[in-house]
Amino acid sequence: MTNDDNRGGPGAPRGWREATEAALYGPDGFYRSPEGPAGHFRTSVHASPLYAAAVARLLCRVDEVLGHPQEIAFVDMGAGRGELTTAVLAALPGDVAARVRAYAVERAERPAGLDPRVTWLPAPPAGVTGLLFANEWLDNVPVDVAEVDADGRARHVLVRDDGTEVLGGPVAGPDAAWLARWWSLDAEPGARAEIGRPRDEAWAAAVASLERGLAVAVDYAHDREARPPFGTLTGFRAGRETAPVPDGSCDITAHVALDACAGAGAALLTQRAALGALGVTGGRPPLSLASEDPAAYVRALTRAGEAAELTAPGGLGDFRWLLQPVGIPASAALLVDVADHEEE
Ligand SMILES: C[S@@+](CC[C@H](N)C(=O)[O-])C[C@H]1O[C@@H](n2cnc3c(N)ncnc32)[C@H](O)[C@@H]1O
């Protein structure tokens, strides 16, 4: 990286937040492309139908806590092409399915052929009661990046469209306050941080759209005690990790400071613990089943393999679930047996 803001070349340098906003959501942005996120990476939603089934069970628990209202909302925040919403609708028991109102909230256009029961919106519906679920949404809310310069000061990192960077002005105001509170930057030159303030605000706005119920954000995350010293900003293209270049050709993502997003009464769990509490475990079926009912054994083995992927240490199992209750008892009530599954 150079230290001077030399103009010219492939686009003038600008903050990572602005550059990412254009690269992901501009007219030719990465998330506008027809193949959608699933064309470039696998989330838990694509890994197995067990995931949507677990989310459907969580919706049923929320429904119970809310006293089975006449209408219960399922809001899929950052819905991709509506895959989770569609699968949750299919997995719900009849009595809940008859009362559910499904919303997919997305910046991309509604995909052709989507279940007509799904309402497609650019922002969450206001004042609904139910479950808002955001799987791998917050990591795609663009953020600015700070880097410590040779004199030990935190400066904004600016980026050109080809991915080359220069240092900009010092980090000040609310961004500096956010870093001081949530991500204290080592004075070592070159140390970097992603400034999570826009994500805190985006999450607070999504939570505020609920009248009553539970909001859940699931993402790869880090805690204040162990932030990555050089940040986690990276790119993904066609299933592979790549350099983050803000030209619309790749996803640009960074792990989420979910602890900074958490509001009063929130709980933070690993995906392994949350899915365990919702009945997804990776145990193999008994061998005796293989002789009694070979087809059932093969199905159970497939399920066990998928559950293992969703809960794998070092993989999807390490994702974090942020559970934020709104006007209902603390989230522990919804995942009653979670303590039995928490291994940390
Ligand atoms: C990584 S994808 C996840 C898709 C899906 N939830 C899944 O888990 O497969 C993130 C999605 O969030 C959408 N997104 C980002 N910011 C958004 C916003 N402010 N409102 C609605 N959707 C948004 C993107 O367009 C993208 O489709």
The ligand as an ORCA input file, in Angstrom:
! r2SCAN-3c Opt
* xyz 0 1
  C     -24.637    -13.843      1.392
  S     -26.175    -13.533      0.692
  C     -27.174    -14.575      1.716
  C     -28.411    -15.065      1.037
  C     -29.281    -16.023      1.889
  N     -29.718    -15.400      3.120
  C     -28.535    -17.302      2.220
  O     -28.161    -17.500      3.369
  O     -28.319    -18.113      1.302
  C     -26.604    -11.906      1.295
  C     -27.835    -11.324      0.658
  O     -28.210    -10.140      1.375
  C     -28.754     -9.223      0.443
  N     -28.739     -7.892      1.069
  C     -27.683     -7.163      1.438
  N     -28.053     -5.990      2.000
  C     -29.396     -5.983      2.006
  C     -30.380     -5.063      2.462
  N     -30.030     -3.908      3.035
  N     -31.663     -5.394      2.307
  C     -32.026     -6.576      1.744
  N     -31.136     -7.483      1.281
  C     -29.838     -7.194      1.414
  C     -27.836     -9.374     -0.755
  O     -28.406     -8.842     -1.938
  C     -27.646    -10.885     -0.788
  O     -28.605    -11.524     -1.592
*
